[in-house]
Amino acid sequence: MTLAAGDRLAVHGGTPVRGTRPWPRWPRPARGAIAALEEVLDSGRWSIASPYDGRPTREQLFAADFAGYLGSRHCVPTASGTAALTTALEACGVGAGDEVIVPALSWAASASTILGVNAVPVFADVAPDTLCLDPAAAEAAITPATRAIVVVHLYSALADLDALRAVADRHGLALIEDSAQAHGATYRGRKAGTFGDVGTFSMHHTKVLSSGEGGAAVTDDARLARRMEHLRADGRCRTARPPAVGMPELVETGELMGSNRCLSEFQSALLSAQLKELDAQNDVRRTNAALLDALLTDQGLCPQVSSAGTTRRTYFGYAVRLPEDDFRHIPSAAVGEALTAELGLAVRPVYRPLYASPLYDPASRRRFDLGRDHLKRVDPGRYDLPASNRAARTFLTFHHAALLGDTSDVLAIAEAFRRVLAGREQLAP
Ligand SMILES: *Cc1c(COP(=O)(O)O)cnc(C)c1O
């Protein structure tokens, strides 16, 4: 199908599909958020290191809320998802010279945190339909130096957790589950983040559970939890019994050196309020995404799919593959720009593979210059993975806020795709 002669796409000055009506805003303050923040403000206790006031910290309360939500035994809140990943890697004993397998398609932090603990990220390819780590590729990348696998649940898909857990167990490797994009998703009825030795989350501004900045690491292993407590609070950990009022609750055990990666009391209080609305928001996004899947599939597009064991999907981003034959000569970035112009909503190609991403360049930071050998091992130039390359060429994505609207918003998105597909010749370079 093509557009009638003279019918221009919005990117070429035609009338956009969607007028100026704003898209749902994100983040969105939950009921009770302001009261929770005011309570912290008035309490004088803004950090978990503030003197004990006879009550649990907001951080402890959020940790209990989030662990309960996930069905995990322990939760250690952190300043960011990046901090949670670093904390998880260090808790699992990953360090100098170890190799860690990570999918080539992710946000840079999934791999830069591996560099950050002086280990070597080993990129493995993704499965072409889920965009998540391919278990066979992960297993093929294992060497005697491999210490851990970082699996990422990307956009709206869960990785093949059964297979990846089996690979990790077969080879005695730690499995770290980067669940920064999957708060509330379930696999065989269990929450994402609870399949790894440690599961990590981000509560960054963009994520489906947000405190602007923030993160958490969860585990069922009490020993890992205690290590993570130390690692995120400068080597301190909470006393078994509360101290006298006015005294610090964190003690210097000398067990393990840490860094300050603590979540503030404001962020914790906000997250407890936001968490109450997560499931309902995930439901709205899932319903709208299911309708969009059907509409786009009818047009010959292939929405991202999740692994077979997925029992409940969540949407951090909506990702869809363009029909390759029709778009061989048209860069996906140009299609994204055309959709953006039709919708007033940013539609972009998915992440570039990290070995080709401007966000990932170990040589640009002198801290990673641990000698010629190390620099050679961490050189991203030695990777070129077909499914990751193809995903970057053919998939487009947009942020989950656009799925928080109503049916008319979904219909507008589908209509924009229909127009841009029909008018694709206008985008040929
Ligand atoms: C957002 C994100 C992170 C990093 O979280 P921050 O809170 O931004 O530090 C890590 N991994 C993935 C997959 C992410 O999406």
The ligand as a Gaussian input file, in Angstrom:
#p B3LYP/6-31G(d) Opt

LIG

0 1
 C       18.424000       1.846000      33.732000
 C       19.215000       0.619000      33.603000
 C       20.360000       0.384000      34.380000
 C       20.982000       1.422000      35.245000
 O       20.162000       1.978000      36.211000
 P       20.444000       3.456000      36.762000
 O       19.456000       3.602000      37.861000
 O       20.225000       4.406000      35.637000
 O       21.848000       3.489000      37.252000
 C       20.987000      -0.837000      34.261000
 N       20.535000      -1.780000      33.431000
 C       19.456000      -1.591000      32.652000
 C       18.992000      -2.700000      31.763000
 C       18.771000      -0.379000      32.703000
 O       17.708000      -0.198000      31.921000

